[in-house]
Amino acid sequence: MRKILVVVDMQNDFIDGALGTPEALAIVDNVKAKIKEYDKQDIFVTMDTHAPDYLNTQEGKNLPVEHCIKGTEGWLVRSDVAELLNGANVYEKPTFGSVRLARDLAAIAAEQETEIEIIGLCTDICVVSNALLLKAVMPEVPISVDPACCAGVTPGSHEAALKTMQMCQIKIED
């Protein structure tokens, strides 16, 4: 059984930058501990990646806060997390979910028995989007989320996203 970890958007702007929250800061140590449980080749990392014209995009019009502009400090994965991810598979994504990640993980799951665990930020936007994409592409692959390694925009929206994922047969770890 191949166990894959998906680390979603542990970037500076979501932790203590433009869209940072105390809850995001609070999960960093849990995320680092979780990463250490996996082999590097079994870790897949997403990075929210926007261009300087972000505010002109549909997302930018709905969330008018510049963040994760490629090449900026806010776009980078937090340094103490990044050092643990050296050698992992990295996916830049211009939106909430990564279709390329879902396709690549589906190809792995087609070749060998696989289970996937998802952690990161933000539970209620990019974590839930990637979890549902993965479940749609691989309905028979066990997918789980560790809520101690996730944070939402608010505690309430974090809980709502966990409930949504649970209703879609994604296991929420205790």
N, C-alpha and C positions, 0 to 999 in steps of 0.2 A: 504494500500500500504506500503510495507516494503521498506525503503530506506537504501541502503547499500553503504558504503564508502570503496573503496579499496585504501590503502596507499602503494605505490610502493617504496621500497628501499630507505627510508629516512635515509640512513646509513652514518656514518662519512666519509668513503672513497669517497662517491659521493658528499658530501657537501663541506668539506674543507680538505679532505685527498688526497690519491693517485690520484683520478680522479675528484677532486673537481673543481668547477668553480665559478666565481663571480655570475653567473645567478642562480646556485643552492643555494648559500648563500642567495640570494635576495628573494627566495620564502619561506624561513623557517617560517616567521611570518604569511604569508598567509595560509600555511599548518596547522599551529597550530590553527589559527582561524577556519578553515574548520573542523578540527577534533572536536572542541568544539560544533559543530552543530549536531553531531551524538551521539546516544547511543552507549556505548562500545560494546554491543553484536552485533551491526550492522557495526562494523569496522573490516576490514580484512586487515592484514599487510603482505607484502612480504618482505623477506630479501634475498638478493643475498648472497649465501653461497658457498664458495670454500674451498677446502682442500689445504694443503701445497704444493701439486704437481700441483697446478693450471697452472704453465707455461708449463706443459707437456700435457695439455688438448687441444682440438681443439680451444676452446675460447682463451686459454692462448697463443697459437701460433699466433692467429690473433690479439689479444690485449695483448701484452707482458708487462702488468703492473700488478703486484700482487696487488689484492684488495679483500676486504671482505673475508679474510681468517678466517674461523670460530674460534672464541675465541679471536681475536685480537681487539684492540680499533677501528680500521677501520671498522670492521664487525658490530659493535654495532649501533643501531639506535641512532641518535643524542639525547643526554640526555634530553634536554628540550622538544623534540618531544616525546621521549619514556615515559616520565612521564604522558603525556596525553593519551597514548595508553595502559596503565596498564589495563589489563582485556580484551583487544581486542584479536581477533583470529590471530595467527601468523603462517605464512607459510615460511619455509626456502626453497629456490629453487636453484638448481645448475646451472640453465641456465636462459635465458631471461624471459620466461613465466612459469607460474605455472599451470600445467595440473590438479593437485589436487585441487587448488583453483577453477578452472573452473568447475570441477565436483561437488564440494561442493556447489558452488553458484547455479549451475543448479538444484541441489536437492532442495535447498530452493525455487527457482523460480517455481519448479514444484508443490510445496505445497501452495504457496501464491503469490499474485501479488507483483512483485518486480521491483525496478529500481536501477541502479547501477551508482555511480559516481566514477571516477578514478582520482587520483592525485599522484604526486611524481616524481621520477627520474629513469632514464633519459627518457624524452619524446620520443626520437628517437630510443630507444633500448627496455627497459623493459616496459615502459608505453604502447607503441604501441603494443608490443608483447602480453601483457596481455589483452589489449582492444580487439585485433583481435581474440584472443583465446576465450574470453568471448562471443563475438558477434557470432563466429562460433558455439559455443555450445548452445547459447540462442538467436537465431536471432530475436525473438519477444520481448525480454526484452529491455526496453529503457536503453541505456548506454550513459553516458556523460563524458566528460573530462573538467576540469577547467584549462585552460592554465595559469592562474595566480598562480596556485599551481603546476606547472610543469616547468622543465627546461631541455633543451637538452644538448648534448655535445657542440653544438654551437647554436647561435640564428637561423641560417639558417636551421640547421637540425631539430630544435624544430618546426619551421614553416612548414617544409616539412612533418614531422610526423603528425602534426595537420591536414594538408590537406589530408594526406592518410587516417587518421581515419574518417574524415568528408566524404570522398568519399565512405567509407564502412558503412555509416549510423550511425556513432557514433556522437552524438551531441557535438559540441564544444561550451561551454558556453561563453556568452559575458562578 
